[in-house]
Amino acid sequence: MINTIDNIDIIVIIQNKKGGAVTNLHFNYKDVFRAGRLGFSAKKIWMAFLGFLIAFIGYGIISYLSFIVAGIEIGEIWETFRVVPMYPIGLPWYSWIIWVIGLLWWICVALLTGVAVSKITYEQLKGDEFYEIKEAINFALKNGKSALFAPFVLILLIVVLIVSGLVLALFTLIPYFGQIFFAIMAIPAFAVCMFILYLLIVIVICLHIGPSIVGETGNDTFDTLFESFSVINDQPWRFITYEILLKMIVFMGIGILGFFSAKAIFLGQDVIGLIVSPDKLGNILQNAAYYVKITLPPICPEAYHEFFIEYIEWIGMPNLLFPPDYISAFEGFAGAIASFLFGIIYYFIILFVMSLGGAIFWSGNTLVINCFIFLPVYPLKLIITRESV
């Protein structure tokens, strides 16, 4: 492929060790629309599925513990949340500490999963369609600490600034001098507060694109922070626009897959119903639905709650929000086991739908990062002037 610029011919030799074709990128908003296609990959969905499964298992256990230490019965927690409790509103401070540990577990596993998915995507862009999941996991475990430490460093800096402010605030307790000191430090304190808000924005940026930065470059913590600051400082509106487009694609992907997953469940019920008696099948499926419940965190906007409820009802799965009561199992012990296994399968299907969203999100951010730091997707570029030919 030859591109001519004035008197310079740029010859791009496309090759890699696997012999695959390198993806031609536009390095603008057009690349974001590739996220759906790149994310719709069995390899990336499986990688995201494993990550979400590990994240939710750890979070579920720790969050249950946060409620239990506050004296809440397991049965009450189960009736309210099923397997994924939300944050412990109205519980003691130590319950919140335990819950935050669970939340940090979820975030850390999700970030490492994002590094692995981004690494697979980057290798695919370079033409390596056969990059293995095992290699991506090893890469994430080796280099993923940068994606974890980058936001942690910023959080630590914010804590230091807040503690320093509290220490300086003690001077205001000194008679006479304290009031003057308070007035003098008002403007610096305002500047520090603005800086803290700025750091909070950068933390959000790190959580969004940190895994993709590490997945593409293998950067250390400092370089990951540098790239995150560069993105928000140099072209903030471009980044915001790309992320809005990407979120739309993610929600569309989840919505479409969720719809067809529900229809696939109904189709399977109809086919099995041709052989299994309606009483037996209905009993098993109702008890299976009893085990499954999706609880949205109260922090979500009311409009989001209403939209999600309407979507769940539209696809014909209202039991995900309002599970039915458990009834006596058909054929006793065997029916109870069958219902429990079907309940687990329902959770796997939900994770499968979420995994597509994760695969699209991290694949899309890999493309977004390419638009900002112009990573060398092509392994070799040879520039030759016409005079030298």
C-alpha positions as CSV (number, residue, x, y, z in Angstrom):
1,M,0.0,0.0,0.0
2,I,1.5,3.4,-1.1
3,N,0.3,6.8,0.1
4,T,1.8,9.8,-1.7
5,I,2.4,13.1,0.2
6,D,4.0,15.8,-2.0
7,N,7.3,14.2,-3.1
8,I,7.4,11.4,-0.5
9,D,6.1,7.9,-1.0
10,I,5.1,6.1,2.2
11,I,5.3,2.4,1.6
12,V,3.6,0.4,4.4
13,I,4.8,-3.2,4.5
14,I,2.0,-5.2,6.1
15,Q,3.3,-8.3,7.8
16,N,3.4,-9.9,11.1
17,K,4.7,-13.2,12.6
18,K,1.3,-14.8,12.2
19,G,0.8,-13.7,8.6
20,G,-2.5,-12.1,9.2
21,A,-3.8,-8.9,7.6
22,V,-3.4,-5.7,9.6
23,T,-6.5,-3.7,10.2
24,N,-6.7,-0.3,8.5
25,L,-7.8,2.4,11.0
26,H,-9.0,5.9,10.4
27,F,-7.8,7.2,13.8
28,N,-11.1,9.2,14.2
29,Y,-14.7,8.6,15.3
30,K,-15.3,6.1,12.5
31,D,-13.1,3.6,14.3
32,V,-15.5,3.6,17.3
33,F,-18.2,2.0,15.2
34,R,-16.0,-1.0,14.8
35,A,-16.4,-1.7,18.5
36,G,-19.5,-3.8,18.0
37,R,-17.9,-6.1,15.5
38,L,-14.6,-6.4,17.4
39,G,-16.5,-7.1,20.6
40,F,-18.7,-9.7,19.1
41,S,-16.0,-12.3,19.4
42,A,-16.3,-15.7,21.2
43,K,-12.7,-15.2,22.5
44,K,-13.3,-11.8,24.0
45,I,-16.8,-12.6,25.3
46,W,-15.4,-15.7,27.0
47,M,-12.6,-13.7,28.5
48,A,-15.1,-11.1,29.8
49,F,-17.3,-13.9,31.1
50,L,-14.6,-15.4,33.1
51,G,-13.6,-12.0,34.6
52,F,-17.2,-11.1,35.5
53,L,-17.8,-14.5,37.0
54,I,-14.7,-14.3,39.3
55,A,-15.6,-10.7,40.1
56,F,-19.2,-11.4,41.1
57,I,-18.3,-14.5,43.1
58,G,-15.9,-12.6,45.2
59,Y,-18.1,-9.5,45.5
60,G,-21.1,-11.6,46.4
61,I,-19.3,-13.4,49.3
62,I,-17.8,-10.3,50.7
63,S,-21.0,-8.2,50.4
64,Y,-23.0,-10.9,52.2
65,L,-20.4,-10.8,55.0
66,S,-20.9,-7.0,55.3
67,F,-24.6,-7.6,56.0
68,I,-24.1,-10.6,58.3
69,V,-21.7,-8.7,60.6
70,A,-24.4,-6.1,61.1
71,G,-26.8,-8.8,62.4
72,I,-28.8,-9.2,59.2
73,E,-30.1,-12.7,58.7
74,I,-29.0,-14.6,55.6
75,G,-32.6,-15.3,54.7
76,E,-33.5,-11.6,54.7
77,I,-30.5,-10.8,52.6
78,W,-31.5,-13.5,50.1
79,E,-35.1,-12.3,49.9
80,T,-34.0,-8.8,49.2
81,F,-31.0,-9.2,46.8
82,R,-30.5,-12.9,46.0
83,V,-26.8,-13.5,45.2
84,V,-25.6,-9.9,44.6
85,P,-26.4,-7.5,47.5
86,M,-26.2,-3.8,46.9
87,Y,-24.4,-1.4,49.3
88,P,-25.4,-1.6,53.0
89,I,-27.6,1.5,53.5
90,G,-28.3,2.2,57.2
91,L,-25.7,-0.4,58.4
92,P,-22.7,0.3,60.7
93,W,-19.5,1.8,59.4
94,Y,-17.6,-1.6,59.7
95,S,-20.2,-3.1,57.3
96,W,-19.4,-0.3,54.8
97,I,-15.6,-1.1,55.1
98,I,-16.2,-4.8,54.3
99,W,-18.5,-3.9,51.4
100,V,-15.9,-1.5,50.0
101,I,-13.4,-4.3,50.1
102,G,-15.8,-6.4,48.0
103,L,-16.3,-3.5,45.6
104,L,-12.6,-3.1,45.2
105,W,-12.3,-6.8,44.4
106,W,-14.9,-6.4,41.7
107,I,-13.1,-3.3,40.2
108,C,-9.7,-4.9,40.3
109,V,-10.8,-8.1,38.6
110,A,-12.8,-6.1,36.0
111,L,-9.7,-3.9,35.3
112,L,-7.5,-6.9,34.8
113,T,-10.2,-8.5,32.5
114,G,-10.2,-5.2,30.5
115,V,-6.4,-5.4,30.1
116,A,-6.7,-9.0,28.7
117,V,-9.6,-8.1,26.3
118,S,-7.7,-5.0,25.1
119,K,-4.6,-7.0,24.6
120,I,-6.5,-9.5,22.4
121,T,-8.1,-6.7,20.5
122,Y,-4.7,-5.0,19.9
123,E,-3.2,-8.2,18.6
124,Q,-6.1,-8.7,16.4
125,L,-5.7,-5.2,14.9
126,K,-2.1,-6.1,14.2
127,G,-3.3,-9.2,12.3
128,D,-2.8,-11.9,14.9
129,E,-6.3,-13.5,14.9
130,F,-4.9,-16.5,16.9
131,Y,-3.7,-14.7,20.0
132,E,-4.6,-17.1,22.8
133,I,-6.6,-16.4,25.9
134,K,-3.9,-17.9,28.0
135,E,-1.4,-15.4,26.7
136,A,-3.8,-12.5,27.4
137,I,-4.3,-13.7,30.9
138,N,-0.6,-14.0,31.6
139,F,-0.1,-10.5,30.1
140,A,-2.8,-9.1,32.3
141,L,-1.4,-10.6,35.4
142,K,2.0,-9.4,34.6
143,N,1.3,-5.9,33.4
144,G,-2.2,-5.2,34.7
145,K,-1.0,-3.8,38.0
146,S,-0.4,-0.5,36.1
147,A,-4.2,-0.3,35.4
148,L,-4.8,-1.0,39.1
149,F,-2.2,1.4,40.6
150,A,-2.9,4.4,38.4
151,P,-6.3,5.3,39.9
152,F,-5.0,4.2,43.4
153,V,-2.2,6.7,43.2
154,L,-4.6,9.5,42.4
155,I,-6.9,8.4,45.2
156,L,-3.9,8.4,47.6
157,L,-3.0,11.9,46.4
158,I,-6.6,13.1,47.1
159,V,-6.4,11.6,50.6
160,V,-3.1,13.4,51.3
161,L,-4.6,16.7,50.1
162,I,-7.7,16.3,52.3
163,V,-5.6,15.3,55.4
164,S,-3.3,18.3,54.8
165,G,-6.3,20.6,54.7
166,L,-7.6,19.2,57.9
167,V,-4.3,19.7,59.6
168,L,-4.1,23.3,58.4
169,A,-7.7,23.8,59.6
170,L,-6.5,23.3,63.1
171,F,-4.8,26.7,62.9
172,T,-8.2,28.3,62.8
173,L,-8.7,27.2,66.4
174,I,-6.0,29.7,67.5
175,P,-7.6,32.9,68.8
176,Y,-7.3,36.0,66.5
177,F,-4.6,34.5,64.3
178,G,-6.9,31.6,63.3
179,Q,-9.4,33.9,61.7
180,I,-6.8,35.8,59.8
181,F,-5.2,32.6,58.7
182,F,-8.5,31.3,57.5
183,A,-9.1,34.3,55.3
184,I,-5.6,34.2,53.9
185,M,-5.8,30.5,53.0
186,A,-9.3,30.8,51.4
187,I,-8.0,31.2,47.9
188,P,-5.4,28.4,48.1
189,A,-8.0,26.1,49.6
190,F,-10.4,26.9,46.8
191,A,-7.6,26.0,44.3
192,V,-6.9,22.7,46.0
193,C,-10.6,21.8,46.0
194,M,-10.7,22.5,42.3
195,F,-7.6,20.3,41.8
196,I,-9.3,17.5,43.8
197,L,-12.3,17.7,41.5
198,Y,-10.0,17.5,38.5
199,L,-8.2,14.5,40.0
200,L,-11.6,12.8,40.5
201,I,-12.3,13.3,36.8
202,V,-9.0,11.8,35.9
203,I,-9.7,8.8,38.1
204,V,-12.9,8.2,36.1
205,I,-10.8,8.4,32.9
206,C,-8.3,5.9,34.3
207,L,-11.0,3.5,35.1
208,H,-12.4,3.8,31.6
209,I,-9.3,3.7,29.4
210,G,-6.5,2.5,31.8
211,P,-7.0,-1.2,30.9
212,S,-6.8,-0.4,27.2
213,I,-3.7,1.8,27.6
214,V,-1.9,-1.1,29.4
215,G,-3.3,-3.7,27.0
216,E,-1.9,-1.9,24.0
217,T,1.4,-0.5,25.4
218,G,2.2,-2.5,28.5
219,N,2.9,0.8,30.2
220,D,3.9,1.2,33.8
221,T,1.8,3.2,36.3
222,F,3.4,6.5,35.5
223,D,3.0,6.2,31.7
224,T,-0.6,5.1,32.2
225,L,-1.3,8.2,34.3
226,F,0.5,10.4,31.8
227,E,-1.7,9.1,28.9
228,S,-4.8,9.6,31.0
229,F,-3.9,13.2,31.8
230,S,-3.1,13.8,28.2
231,V,-6.4,12.5,26.9
232,I,-8.4,14.8,29.2
233,N,-6.1,17.8,28.8
234,D,-5.5,17.8,25.1
235,Q,-8.8,16.8,23.5
236,P,-11.5,16.4,26.2
237,W,-14.5,17.0,24.0
238,R,-13.2,14.5,21.4
239,F,-12.8,11.9,24.1
240,I,-16.2,12.6,25.6
241,T,-17.8,12.3,22.1
242,Y,-16.1,9.0,21.4
243,E,-17.1,7.6,24.8
244,I,-20.7,8.6,24.3
245,L,-20.7,6.8,21.0
246,L,-19.1,3.8,22.5
247,K,-21.7,3.7,25.4
248,M,-24.5,3.8,22.8
249,I,-23.0,0.9,21.0
250,V,-22.5,-1.1,24.2
251,F,-26.1,-0.5,25.3
252,M,-27.4,-1.5,21.8
253,G,-25.3,-4.7,21.9
254,I,-26.5,-5.6,25.4
255,G,-30.1,-4.8,24.4
256,I,-30.1,-6.8,21.2
257,L,-28.3,-9.8,22.8
258,G,-30.6,-9.7,25.8
259,F,-33.7,-9.7,23.5
260,F,-32.5,-12.7,21.5
261,S,-31.3,-14.5,24.7
262,A,-34.9,-14.2,26.1
263,K,-36.4,-15.5,22.9
264,A,-33.9,-18.4,22.9
265,I,-35.1,-19.3,26.4
266,F,-38.7,-19.2,25.3
267,L,-37.9,-21.3,22.2
268,G,-36.1,-23.9,24.4
269,Q,-39.2,-24.0,26.7
270,D,-41.5,-24.6,23.8
271,V,-39.3,-27.4,22.3
272,I,-38.9,-29.1,25.7
273,G,-42.6,-28.7,26.3
274,L,-43.3,-31.0,23.4
275,I,-41.9,-33.9,25.5
276,V,-42.1,-32.8,29.1
277,S,-45.5,-32.4,30.8
278,P,-46.6,-28.8,31.4
279,D,-46.9,-29.3,35.1
280,K,-43.4,-30.7,35.5
281,L,-41.8,-28.1,33.2
282,G,-43.7,-25.2,34.8
283,N,-42.7,-26.3,38.3
284,I,-39.0,-26.6,37.5
285,L,-38.9,-23.2,35.6
286,Q,-40.9,-21.3,38.3
287,N,-38.6,-22.6,41.0
288,A,-35.5,-21.8,38.8
289,A,-36.8,-18.2,38.4
290,Y,-37.1,-18.0,42.2
291,Y,-33.3,-18.1,42.5
292,V,-32.7,-15.2,40.0
293,K,-33.1,-11.5,40.8
294,I,-31.6,-8.4,39.4
295,T,-31.4,-5.5,41.8
296,L,-30.4,-2.1,40.5
297,P,-28.4,0.1,42.9
298,P,-30.4,3.0,44.4
299,I,-27.8,5.4,43.1
300,C,-29.0,4.9,39.6
301,P,-31.2,7.7,38.3
302,E,-35.0,7.1,38.4
303,A,-35.2,7.3,34.6
304,Y,-32.6,4.5,34.3
305,H,-34.7,2.4,36.6
306,E,-37.9,3.0,34.6
307,F,-36.1,2.3,31.3
308,F,-34.6,-1.0,32.6
309,I,-38.0,-2.2,34.0
310,E,-39.7,-1.4,30.7
311,Y,-37.0,-3.2,28.8
312,I,-37.2,-6.3,31.0
313,E,-41.0,-6.4,30.6
314,W,-40.7,-5.9,26.9
315,I,-38.5,-8.9,26.4
316,G,-40.9,-10.9,28.5
317,M,-38.6,-11.6,31.5
318,P,-40.3,-9.7,34.5
319,N,-39.3,-12.5,36.8
320,L,-35.7,-11.1,36.7
321,L,-36.9,-8.2,38.7
322,F,-39.8,-9.8,40.7
323,P,-39.0,-13.5,41.1
324,P,-41.9,-15.8,41.9
325,D,-42.4,-17.7,45.2
326,Y,-40.8,-21.1,45.6
327,I,-43.3,-24.0,45.4
328,S,-43.0,-27.7,46.3
329,A,-40.6,-29.3,43.8
330,F,-42.0,-31.7,41.3
331,E,-40.8,-35.2,42.1
332,G,-39.2,-34.0,45.3
333,F,-35.4,-34.0,45.6
334,A,-34.7,-34.4,41.8
335,G,-37.0,-31.6,40.9
336,A,-35.3,-29.3,43.5
337,I,-31.9,-30.1,42.1
338,A,-33.1,-29.5,38.5
339,S,-34.6,-26.1,39.5
340,F,-31.4,-25.1,41.2
341,L,-29.3,-26.0,38.2
342,F,-31.6,-24.1,35.9
343,G,-31.3,-21.1,38.2
344,I,-27.5,-21.2,37.8
345,I,-27.9,-21.4,34.0
346,Y,-30.1,-18.3,34.1
347,Y,-27.2,-16.4,35.9
348,F,-24.8,-17.7,33.3
349,I,-27.0,-16.3,30.6
350,I,-27.1,-12.9,32.3
351,L,-23.3,-12.9,32.6
352,F,-23.1,-13.9,28.9
353,V,-25.2,-10.8,28.0
354,M,-23.1,-8.6,30.3
355,S,-19.9,-10.1,28.8
356,L,-20.8,-8.9,25.3
357,G,-21.1,-5.4,26.8
358,G,-17.7,-5.7,28.5
359,A,-16.1,-7.1,25.3
360,I,-17.5,-4.2,23.2
361,F,-16.5,-1.6,25.8
362,W,-12.9,-2.6,26.2
363,S,-12.5,-3.3,22.5
364,G,-14.0,0.1,21.7
365,N,-11.6,1.8,24.2
366,T,-8.7,0.1,22.5
367,L,-9.8,1.8,19.3
368,V,-10.3,5.1,21.2
369,I,-6.8,5.0,22.6
370,N,-5.4,4.5,19.1
371,C,-7.1,7.7,18.1
372,F,-5.3,9.6,20.8
373,I,-1.8,8.2,21.1
374,F,-1.5,6.9,17.5
375,L,0.0,3.5,18.4
376,P,1.9,1.9,15.5
377,V,-0.6,-0.7,14.4
378,Y,1.6,-1.3,11.3
379,P,4.8,-3.2,12.3
380,L,7.0,-1.5,9.7
381,K,6.9,1.8,7.8
382,L,9.5,2.6,5.1
383,I,9.7,6.2,3.9
384,I,11.4,6.8,0.5
385,T,11.8,10.1,-1.3
386,R,11.4,10.1,-5.0
387,E,14.9,11.4,-5.5
388,S,16.3,8.3,-3.8
389,V,14.4,5.9,-6.1
